Amino acid sequence: MQAKAPYYESRFIRANAPDRAQALWLRSTVLLPTAGVPVADSWVMIFDPDGAGNRALKVPHPIDQCAFEYDTWTARIGATSIDDVSSRGTATGSGRSARWNLRITPGDEAPVKLLTERAYNAKFPTAKTMVRHPLAQFDGSVELDDIAVDVDGWTGSVNHNWGRRHTPGYAFGQVCGFDEAPASTLEVVTAHAAVGPVSLPAATLLVLRHDGRELAVRSVLATRHTRGQYRPFHWTFAARVDDVTVDGEITAAQSDVIGLTYTDTNGESKYCYNSALATCRIQLTGSGIDATELTATRRAMFEILTDTRHESVRLLT
């Protein structure tokens, strides 16, 4: 790693089954804290609440067992790897094991950038995110403990997060194809950023691609035309983009949520509550567009990062 502490990076894929409430989420992460030992982690999460149940495994590795490359966008941690066209590996720890071999077929869509180019190059915000492939197809297999999942034509995304510090608190949402609009995508976040010890008011950014048009709010200045409120596990947000109004809602059943523990670059623990089986509803109105309702039923990603433990959801890592 060429980066210096404080720094974290996450490369992840996620995908949903086309015909049932089942999803996968695989992450390769590196953490360079200001105090403590640097570590690289392999994460495997399977959402299957209507079947074998939700499962999660995190296996840590010494930092010298990882290589995050940028020219080829390849991340290797131990016996695992992820790039734009594949993810494969084995991970064992605490008497548990995971094995996966996935082929990724990216679509023709351009990457989704949730920030302005200036923000990507600036120190603020401290956390950056982008979607390399917002509509990819996944084929292969994933095994976790006694669960074996056949991945055949699943739809999902390839993603990249990095920065000097996690955003103190946020709700993050992603849709890779709506029920009746499979080529439409959404990326949205309501974030409580901070400058030093000062917490800033929540700001909502979004990029919605639908029917050949992109509706985007990427700058802090433009967030004066957006709003967002969230709690476990309900989120409403809205935005005005030119002559179009976007009203959205993302909800998740508690049984569809996996709880995880994240470590920030300052060594403090944060709690991540993630559902890859959330439901998203969007309404579009305005003089420049026909009134439209978009729904993604139990196939949206909804993640909350918080300092507060949510006792009703068991932490799986």
C-alpha positions in Angstrom: 0.0 0.0 0.0 1.3 3.4 -0.9 -1.3 5.3 1.2 -0.4 6.6 4.6 -2.5 6.6 7.8 -5.2 7.6 8.3 -6.7 5.7 5.4 -9.3 3.1 4.6 -10.4 1.6 1.3 -13.1 -0.8 0.4 -13.7 -2.6 -2.9 -17.0 -4.5 -3.0 -19.5 -6.2 -5.1 -23.1 -6.9 -4.4 -25.8 -8.7 -6.4 -29.4 -9.9 -6.1 -31.0 -13.1 -7.3 -33.5 -12.4 -10.1 -36.4 -14.5 -8.8 -36.2 -14.6 -5.0 -35.2 -12.6 -1.9 -31.5 -13.6 -1.8 -28.4 -11.5 -2.2 -24.7 -11.5 -1.7 -22.2 -8.8 -0.6 -18.4 -9.4 -0.8 -15.8 -6.8 0.4 -12.1 -6.4 0.3 -11.0 -3.7 2.8 -7.8 -2.2 4.1 -7.5 -0.1 7.2 -4.4 2.1 8.1 -5.3 3.6 11.5 -3.6 6.4 13.2 -3.0 4.1 16.2 -2.9 0.3 16.1 -2.0 -2.3 13.6 -2.9 -2.0 9.9 -5.1 -4.8 8.7 -6.7 -6.1 5.5 -10.0 -7.9 5.8 -12.0 -10.2 3.5 -15.7 -10.1 4.1 -18.4 -12.4 2.8 -22.1 -11.7 3.5 -25.1 -13.7 2.3 -28.7 -12.5 2.7 -31.2 -15.4 2.8 -33.8 -14.6 5.5 -36.5 -16.7 3.8 -34.2 -19.7 3.5 -31.0 -20.7 5.3 -30.7 -17.3 7.1 -28.4 -14.3 6.9 -24.6 -15.1 7.3 -21.5 -13.0 7.6 -17.8 -13.7 7.9 -14.8 -11.4 8.2 -11.3 -12.8 8.0 -8.4 -10.4 8.9 -5.0 -10.6 7.3 -1.7 -8.9 8.0 -1.2 -5.8 5.8 1.7 -7.5 4.0 -0.7 -10.1 2.6 -2.7 -7.5 0.6 -2.0 -5.7 -2.6 -4.4 -3.0 -3.9 -3.5 -2.1 -7.5 -4.9 0.9 -9.4 -3.8 0.5 -13.0 -5.7 -2.8 -13.2 -8.0 -2.1 -10.3 -7.2 -5.4 -8.7 -7.3 -6.1 -4.9 -5.7 -9.2 -3.5 -5.9 -10.2 0.2 -4.5 -13.6 1.1 -6.1 -16.1 -1.2 -8.8 -13.7 -2.4 -9.0 -11.3 -5.3 -11.5 -8.8 -6.9 -11.3 -6.8 -10.1 -13.7 -5.6 -12.8 -14.5 -9.0 -14.2 -14.1 -11.5 -11.5 -14.0 -12.2 -7.7 -12.7 -15.4 -6.3 -11.1 -16.8 -3.2 -11.1 -18.8 0.0 -11.2 -17.4 3.5 -11.1 -19.3 6.8 -11.2 -18.1 10.4 -12.6 -19.0 13.8 -13.5 -22.5 12.6 -15.5 -21.1 9.7 -14.8 -20.9 6.0 -16.0 -19.3 2.7 -15.2 -20.1 -0.9 -16.4 -18.2 -4.0 -15.8 -18.0 -7.7 -17.7 -15.3 -9.6 -17.6 -14.0 -13.1 -18.6 -10.4 -13.5 -19.9 -9.1 -16.8 -20.0 -5.3 -16.7 -22.6 -3.4 -18.6 -22.1 -0.4 -20.9 -23.1 2.2 -18.4 -20.6 4.9 -17.3 -19.4 4.9 -13.7 -21.6 6.6 -11.2 -19.9 9.4 -9.4 -21.8 10.8 -6.4 -19.4 13.7 -5.9 -18.1 16.5 -8.1 -14.6 16.1 -9.6 -13.4 18.8 -7.3 -14.7 17.0 -4.2 -12.9 13.8 -5.3 -9.6 15.7 -5.3 -10.2 17.7 -2.1 -9.6 16.8 1.5 -13.3 17.3 2.2 -15.4 15.2 2.3 -13.1 12.7 4.0 -14.9 9.7 2.5 -15.2 9.2 -1.3 -17.4 6.7 -3.1 -18.1 5.7 -6.7 -19.8 2.9 -8.6 -17.5 1.4 -11.3 -20.2 -0.7 -12.8 -23.8 0.1 -11.8 -25.4 -2.7 -13.8 -23.3 -5.8 -13.9 -24.2 -9.5 -14.3 -22.8 -12.1 -11.9 -22.4 -15.8 -12.5 -20.7 -18.5 -10.4 -21.0 -19.8 -6.8 -20.5 -18.7 -3.2 -20.2 -21.0 -0.2 -20.3 -19.8 3.4 -20.3 -22.4 6.2 -23.0 -24.9 5.2 -24.7 -22.6 2.6 -24.0 -23.0 -1.1 -25.4 -20.4 -3.4 -25.7 -20.8 -7.1 -25.3 -17.4 -8.8 -26.9 -17.5 -12.2 -27.6 -14.2 -14.0 -27.8 -12.1 -10.8 -27.7 -8.3 -11.2 -25.6 -6.0 -9.1 -22.7 -3.6 -9.0 -18.9 -3.1 -8.6 -18.0 -0.4 -6.1 -15.1 1.6 -4.7 -15.0 3.5 -1.4 -11.9 5.2 0.2 -10.9 8.1 2.4 -9.1 9.3 5.5 -12.1 8.7 7.7 -15.6 7.2 7.5 -18.4 9.7 7.4 -19.6 10.0 11.0 -23.1 8.9 10.2 -25.1 8.2 7.0 -27.8 6.3 5.2 -26.7 4.9 1.8 -28.9 3.5 -0.8 -28.4 1.8 -4.2 -30.7 0.3 -6.8 -29.3 -1.8 -9.7 -32.5 -2.0 -11.8 -36.1 -1.3 -10.8 -38.9 -3.9 -11.2 -40.4 -2.4 -14.3 -37.3 -0.4 -15.4 -34.3 -2.8 -15.2 -32.0 -0.4 -16.9 -32.6 2.4 -14.4 -30.2 2.9 -11.4 -30.1 4.9 -8.2 -27.3 6.0 -5.9 -28.3 8.1 -2.9 -26.8 9.1 0.5 -27.9 11.3 3.4 -24.8 12.0 5.3 -23.8 13.7 8.5 -20.3 14.9 7.6 -17.9 16.6 10.0 -15.1 19.2 9.8 -12.8 18.3 12.7 -14.9 17.9 15.8 -17.8 20.0 14.3 -20.7 17.9 12.9 -22.4 19.4 9.9 -26.2 19.3 9.1 -27.2 16.3 7.1 -26.9 16.6 3.3 -28.5 14.4 0.7 -26.8 13.6 -2.6 -28.2 11.4 -5.4 -27.7 10.2 -8.9 -30.8 8.7 -10.6 -30.5 7.4 -14.2 -33.8 6.6 -15.8 -35.2 6.6 -19.4 -32.0 8.0 -20.9 -31.7 10.9 -18.4 -29.5 11.5 -15.4 -30.9 13.4 -12.4 -28.0 14.3 -10.2 -27.2 16.3 -7.1 -23.4 16.1 -6.4 -22.4 19.3 -4.7 -23.0 20.6 -1.2 -24.3 23.8 -2.7 -27.0 21.9 -4.6 -28.2 20.1 -1.5 -30.2 23.1 -0.6 -32.7 21.6 -3.0 -32.7 18.2 -1.3 -33.8 16.7 2.0 -33.4 13.4 3.8 -34.4 11.8 7.1 -33.7 8.2 8.2 -34.0 5.8 11.1 -33.7 2.1 11.4 -35.0 1.0 8.9 -37.0 3.7 7.1 -35.7 6.5 5.0 -37.4 9.3 3.0 -35.6 11.7 0.7 -36.4 14.2 -2.0 -34.6 16.4 -4.5 -35.4 19.1 -7.0 -33.3 18.8 -10.1 -34.0 21.4 -12.8 -37.7 20.9 -13.6 -38.1 17.5 -12.0 -38.9 16.6 -8.4 -37.7 13.3 -7.0 -39.5 11.8 -3.9 -38.1 8.6 -2.6 -38.5 6.1 0.2 -36.4 3.1 1.2 -37.5 0.6 3.8 -36.2 -2.7 5.1 -37.6 -5.4 7.3 -35.5 -6.0 10.4 -35.1 -9.7 9.4 -33.5 -8.5 6.1 -30.7 -6.6 7.9 -27.2 -7.7 8.7 -25.3 -6.0 11.6 -21.6 -5.5 11.3 -18.9 -3.7 13.3 -16.6 -1.3 11.4 -13.4 0.2 12.8 -12.6 3.8 11.8 -9.2 5.2 11.1 -9.1 6.7 14.6 -9.6 3.2 16.1 -13.2 3.8 17.2 -15.9 1.2 16.5 -19.0 2.1 14.4 -22.0 0.0 13.7 -23.1 -0.8 10.1 -26.6 -2.1 9.5 -27.0 -3.2 5.9 -29.9 -4.8 3.9 -29.4 -5.9 0.3 -33.2 -6.8 0.3 -34.7 -3.3 1.0 -37.6 -1.9 -1.0 -37.2 1.4 -2.8 -40.0 3.6 -4.2 -39.4 6.6 -6.3 -41.9 9.2 -7.7 -40.9 11.6 -10.4 -43.0 14.6 -11.3 -42.4 17.9 -13.1 -43.1 19.8 -16.3 -40.3 18.1 -18.1 -41.2 14.5 -17.4 -44.3 12.3 -17.3 -45.3 11.4 -13.8 -43.5 8.1 -13.0 -43.3 5.7 -10.2 -40.4 3.3 -9.9 -40.2 0.4 -7.4 -37.4 -2.0 -6.6 -39.0 -4.7 -4.4 -36.6 -6.4 -2.0 -33.6 -5.7 -4.2 -32.3 -2.3 -3.1 -29.3 -1.8 -0.8 -30.0 0.2 2.4 -27.1 0.8 4.8 -27.0 2.9 8.0 -23.6 3.7 9.7 -24.0 5.0 13.2 -22.3 5.2 16.6 -25.4 3.8 18.2 -25.9 0.1 18.8 -29.2 -1.1 17.5 -30.0 -3.9 20.0 -32.7 -5.7 18.0 -30.2 -6.6 15.2 -27.5 -9.1 16.1 -24.0 -8.2 15.0 -22.6 -10.9 12.8 -19.0 -9.6 12.8 
